[in-house]
Amino acid sequence: MPIDALELDALWEDFHRVVNMTSQELAAWLRVRDADETAEALPEEAGTPTGRHVLTILQKRRIDLTEDDLRVMREVVDTVDDRTDMADEPAAEDTGLRRRLMTIGHDPLKP
C-alpha cells in the first residue's frame, strides 16, 4: 500500500518518538538478551526478528524505507503506544514489560 509524503513524515516522527534507544544501544541489548552462560548469538542473529528489523530501520534514511519497513514501523508504534502511557514514563515497574519493549527499541525508563 503506497504511502504519501505526509503519512511517511508522521510515521517517521512517531517511530522515532517511541524508539528511544540508539542503534548502538539496541544492538547491545539484543546481544545481551540472547546471551546465556554458554553461548552468545552472532550479532546479526541476536534478538527477535522484529528487533533486528528495527535496528535495520534505525540505520536507514527515510527515502530508503521499504514497504516491509513501513509495516514494522507501524507495528512498533502501535505496540509501544498500546503498552505504555508516555505521560507516566519513566514509571515502568514491570521488568518483563520493559524487557519486551526494549527488544523493539523502547526503554520505558529512559528519559
N, C-alpha and C positions, 0 to 999 in steps of 0.2 A: 504494500500500500504506500504510494508516494506521500511524501510529507512536504508541506510548503515551508517557506523560509521562516515565517512567524512561529509555526509549530516546532520547527527544528530549534530555533532560538530558545523557546520556552522549555523544551525538553532538555537541551544542553544546560540551561541555567538550573533547572530542577535537579538534574542528575548531579551536577557539581555542588549543589546545595546539600544533598543528602549524602553524597560520597565525600566524607570529610577527612579521609585518610589519603596521604600521598601515595603515589605508585610504589615508592620505596617502602613505606610503612605497610601497605597491603601485601606486597611481595614477601616481606619478612614475616608477617603474621601468617600467611598461607604456609610458608615453610615450617614455622614453629608449630602450627596447628597439626600438620601432618607428621611431625617428627615423633618418634617414640624412643624407648630405651635402646632399641637395637638397630634402627634404621631411620633414614631421613629421605623423603621423596626428592627426586630430581627437581630443581627449581621450576622447570617448565611443566612439571606434572603435579606440583604441590597445590593443595586446595581443591575446592569444588569446581566443576566446570563453569558455573556462573561466576565464582570468584576470579578464576583465571580470565574469563571474558571481560569482567570489569577492569582488571589490570590492563588488558589489551586496549580497552576503550580509553583509559586514562592516558595512554601513550600515543593516542591518535589526535589528529587535527579534526575539527568539525567537518571539513569537506571530505574527509576520508572515511566517514562512517558508512557502514553497510546497513541493509535492512535488518540483518540479524543483530547488529549493534544497537539499532534503534529499539528493537524488541526487548533486548536485555536491559537497556536503559529505562524503558517504561516499567519493566518488572521490578527493577531495583528501586525506583522512585516509589512505586505502589507499595512494595514490601516495607520500606522504611517508614513511609507515611502511615501505613496501617498499624505498624508495631511500635511506634514512638509518638510521643507528644513533644514536638520540637520546643514548645514553650516551657516544658518542665525539665528539659535536659540541662545539666547532666545529673539526673536523678535515677539512673538505671541501677537498681539494686540487684536485678536478676542477671547473674553472671552467665547463665545459659543463653538468655536472650542477647546479651552483649556479645558473646562469642559468635552466635549465629549472624548477627548484624555485621560484625567485623569481617566475616568471610565474604561479604559483598561490599566492603569498603566504608562502612559506617560505624564509628566508635561513639556510642552514646555518652561516654564520659569525657570525650574530647571537647574543649570549649569552642 
